[in-house]
Amino acid sequence: MSDTDTNTLTDADADADADTVTWNSNAFDEIVSNDAGRPVLFTNARVLTMDPLIGTMTGADVLLVGALLVGVGPGIITAAQDDNAIVVDCTGMTVVPAVVDTVALVGGRGHRSEYVATLTPGNAGDLLVVPDEFATDVASAQATLLTRPDQVRALVAAGKPVLWAGTDAPDRPTAPEAGIPAAGDMTGSPRTGVWIDKNDFLHQELTTDGRYDETRGGRPHAYEGRYWIDGDRIDYLDDLGFWAFGEFQGEELHHAGYAMRLG
């Protein structure tokens, strides 16, 4: 075992009788300042993968590289020094998916490939770490997050800590304010203008004041309302009250089964 591993385990042992805010504090500091893209290894945990092939493991490791989960199972710790991994000792802890597939929880998926939000190598690095006593199953672990967040040791989204030892991680993402935002000024945006589908049925005009106006089959003003663009996603709020969305893919705007190009 490397000096890094020894220090991490010693800190974890010392923290066992301390306040939870100090849980794996050295490893956490390394994760927060991890600019070199070092792997992060959660080791010696009970892991409820929710993957029907992998199942539940004890004394197991979960390896994250960037935003991805790349390995799960016993023995990964043996390569921690080789990979310069940041090691988080999870003795007495259970690791579960941070995003719950409720259909999978009740056995309602068909093929394994249809499962989502499982701790399967290749999936997003979204995981939750809680003490064993609060995690008899995935549902109880999730309930701990919602009802006793102070007992959460780690909540990780796409490989980045959101909660650690019951407190917010530095620079964690924050949810947008509730409510409908004001329409943005889209002056100068290359995405404003009239978008037309290949059959010339749907014409959707995005104006610089954050409004849209659809002509369908020659019928003007079929739908009108506000829109907001976030990255490649566009959200619509129609004046009739319903919400819809679209996605910019290269030079096309995909919306409700239509693929449109700027006319």
C-alpha positions in Angstrom: 0.0 0.0 0.0 1.3 3.5 -0.9 2.0 6.3 1.6 -1.1 8.1 0.1 -3.3 5.1 0.8 -2.0 4.8 4.4 -2.6 8.4 5.1 -6.1 8.2 3.7 -7.1 5.2 5.7 -5.6 6.7 8.9 -7.6 9.9 8.4 -10.7 7.8 7.9 -10.1 5.8 11.1 -9.5 9.0 13.1 -12.6 10.6 11.7 -14.8 7.6 12.8 -15.4 9.2 16.2 -15.3 12.8 15.0 -18.0 15.0 13.5 -19.1 13.9 10.0 -17.8 17.1 8.5 -14.2 15.7 8.8 -15.0 12.5 6.9 -12.1 11.8 4.5 -11.2 15.5 4.6 -7.8 15.1 3.0 -9.2 13.1 0.1 -11.9 15.7 -0.3 -9.3 18.6 -0.5 -7.5 16.6 -3.2 -10.7 16.1 -5.2 -11.7 19.8 -5.0 -8.2 20.8 -6.3 -8.0 18.0 -8.8 -6.9 19.9 -11.9 -4.7 17.1 -13.2 -7.7 14.8 -13.8 -6.6 12.2 -11.3 -9.0 9.2 -10.9 -11.1 9.1 -7.7 -11.5 5.7 -6.0 -14.2 5.0 -3.4 -12.9 1.9 -1.7 -14.1 -0.8 0.7 -17.8 -0.1 0.4 -20.9 -2.0 0.1 -22.1 -1.2 -3.5 -25.7 -1.5 -4.6 -25.1 -1.1 -8.4 -28.8 -1.7 -9.4 -27.2 -3.4 -12.5 -28.9 -6.9 -12.7 -25.7 -8.5 -14.0 -23.3 -7.0 -11.4 -25.7 -6.9 -8.4 -24.6 -6.0 -4.9 -21.0 -6.2 -3.8 -19.3 -5.9 -0.3 -15.8 -4.7 0.2 -15.9 -3.2 -3.3 -14.4 -0.2 -5.0 -16.0 2.4 -7.4 -13.6 4.1 -9.7 -14.3 7.5 -11.4 -12.3 9.1 -14.1 -13.6 12.6 -14.8 -17.4 12.4 -15.3 -17.5 8.6 -15.9 -17.7 5.6 -13.7 -15.0 3.3 -15.2 -14.8 0.4 -12.8 -16.7 -1.3 -10.0 -15.8 -4.3 -7.9 -13.2 -5.7 -5.4 -9.5 -5.2 -6.0 -9.3 -2.0 -7.9 -7.5 -0.5 -4.9 -4.4 -2.5 -5.8 -3.8 -0.2 -8.8 -4.5 3.1 -6.9 -0.8 3.9 -6.6 -0.1 3.1 -10.2 -2.9 5.4 -11.4 -2.2 8.2 -8.9 -5.7 7.9 -7.7 -7.3 9.9 -4.9 -8.5 7.3 -2.4 -11.7 7.7 -0.4 -12.1 5.1 2.4 -15.7 4.0 2.6 -15.5 1.5 5.4 -18.9 1.1 6.9 -20.5 2.9 4.0 -22.9 2.0 1.2 -22.6 3.4 -2.3 -25.8 3.7 -4.4 -26.7 5.4 -7.7 -27.4 9.1 -7.0 -30.1 9.2 -9.7 -32.8 6.7 -9.1 -34.4 4.6 -11.8 -37.7 3.9 -10.1 -38.9 1.6 -12.8 -35.7 -0.5 -12.2 -36.3 -0.4 -8.4 -39.6 -2.4 -8.9 -38.1 -4.7 -11.5 -40.0 -3.0 -14.4 -37.2 -2.9 -16.9 -36.7 -5.5 -19.6 -33.2 -5.9 -21.0 -30.2 -4.9 -19.0 -29.4 -2.3 -21.6 -32.6 -0.5 -20.9 -31.6 0.2 -17.3 -30.7 3.8 -16.6 -28.9 5.4 -13.6 -27.1 2.2 -12.5 -23.5 2.0 -11.2 -22.4 0.3 -14.4 -19.0 1.0 -15.9 -19.5 3.5 -18.7 -22.3 5.3 -17.0 -22.2 8.8 -15.6 -20.3 9.1 -12.3 -23.4 9.9 -10.2 -23.3 8.3 -6.8 -24.4 8.6 -3.2 -22.4 7.5 -0.1 -24.3 7.0 3.2 -23.6 4.9 6.3 -24.7 1.3 6.1 -27.3 1.8 8.8 -29.1 4.3 6.6 -29.0 2.2 3.4 -30.7 -1.1 3.8 -31.6 -0.6 0.1 -31.4 2.1 -2.6 -34.7 3.6 -1.6 -33.7 4.1 2.1 -30.4 5.6 1.0 -32.3 8.1 -1.2 -34.6 8.8 1.7 -31.6 9.6 3.8 -30.5 12.2 1.2 -33.9 13.8 1.3 -34.7 13.7 5.0 -31.3 13.5 6.8 -28.8 15.2 4.4 -26.5 15.7 7.4 -25.9 12.0 7.3 -24.8 11.9 3.7 -21.1 11.4 3.4 -20.9 12.2 -0.4 -23.2 13.1 -3.2 -21.3 13.1 -6.5 -22.7 14.3 -9.9 -20.7 13.6 -13.0 -17.6 13.0 -10.9 -17.9 16.2 -9.0 -18.9 16.5 -5.3 -22.2 18.2 -4.6 -22.4 17.4 -0.9 -19.6 16.1 1.3 -19.9 15.1 5.0 -23.4 16.7 5.1 -22.4 20.1 3.8 -22.3 21.8 0.4 -19.2 21.3 -1.6 -17.4 24.5 -2.7 -18.5 25.8 -6.1 -21.2 23.3 -6.3 -23.8 23.9 -9.0 -26.9 25.8 -7.9 -30.4 25.3 -9.1 -32.0 28.1 -11.1 -34.4 30.3 -9.3 -38.0 29.0 -9.4 -40.4 30.8 -11.7 -40.5 31.8 -15.3 -37.5 34.0 -16.3 -37.7 37.1 -18.3 -37.2 36.7 -22.0 -33.6 37.2 -23.0 -32.3 39.7 -25.5 -31.3 37.6 -28.5 -29.9 40.4 -30.6 -27.0 39.2 -32.6 -27.7 35.5 -31.9 -27.1 33.3 -35.0 -30.1 31.2 -34.0 -32.7 33.9 -34.5 -34.6 33.9 -37.8 -37.1 31.6 -39.5 -36.5 27.9 -39.2 -38.2 25.8 -41.9 -38.6 22.0 -42.1 -37.7 20.1 -45.2 -41.4 19.7 -46.3 -42.0 23.4 -46.0 -44.8 22.7 -43.6 -43.5 24.2 -40.4 -42.0 27.7 -40.2 -40.8 28.7 -36.8 -39.6 32.2 -36.4 -37.4 33.0 -33.4 -37.2 36.7 -32.8 -34.6 38.8 -31.0 -37.1 39.7 -28.2 -37.3 36.0 -27.1 -40.6 35.3 -28.9 -41.5 32.5 -31.3 -44.2 32.4 -34.0 -45.1 29.3 -35.9 -46.8 29.0 -39.2 -48.1 25.4 -39.9 -49.3 24.4 -43.3 -49.7 28.0 -44.3 -51.8 28.7 -41.2 -50.1 31.7 -39.6 -49.7 32.2 -35.8 -50.6 28.5 -35.2 -48.5 28.7 -32.0 -46.9 31.7 -30.4 -45.0 32.2 -27.2 -41.7 32.7 -25.4 -38.5 30.8 -25.8 -35.2 30.4 -23.9 -32.0 28.9 -25.2 -29.5 27.1 -22.9 -26.6 25.6 -24.7 -28.1 23.5 -27.5 -31.5 23.2 -25.8 -34.4 25.5 -26.5 -37.5 25.6 -24.2 -40.8 27.0 -25.4 -43.7 28.4 -23.3 -46.7 28.8 -25.5 -49.2 31.5 -24.9 -51.8 28.7 -24.5 -49.8 27.6 -21.4 -48.0 24.4 -22.5 -44.3 23.8 -22.5 -42.2 22.2 -25.3 -38.6 21.9 -26.2 -36.2 21.5 -29.1 -32.5 20.8 -29.7 -30.0 22.4 -32.0 -27.9 19.8 -33.8 -25.4 21.3 -36.0 -27.3 23.4 -38.6 -30.6 21.9 -37.7 -33.2 22.6 -35.0 -35.1 19.5 -34.0 -38.5 20.0 -32.4 -41.5 17.8 -32.0 -40.5 15.4 -34.8 -39.5 18.1 -37.2 -35.9 18.9 -38.4 -35.7 22.5 -39.4 -33.0 24.7 -41.0 -32.7 28.5 -41.1 -34.5 29.8 -44.1 
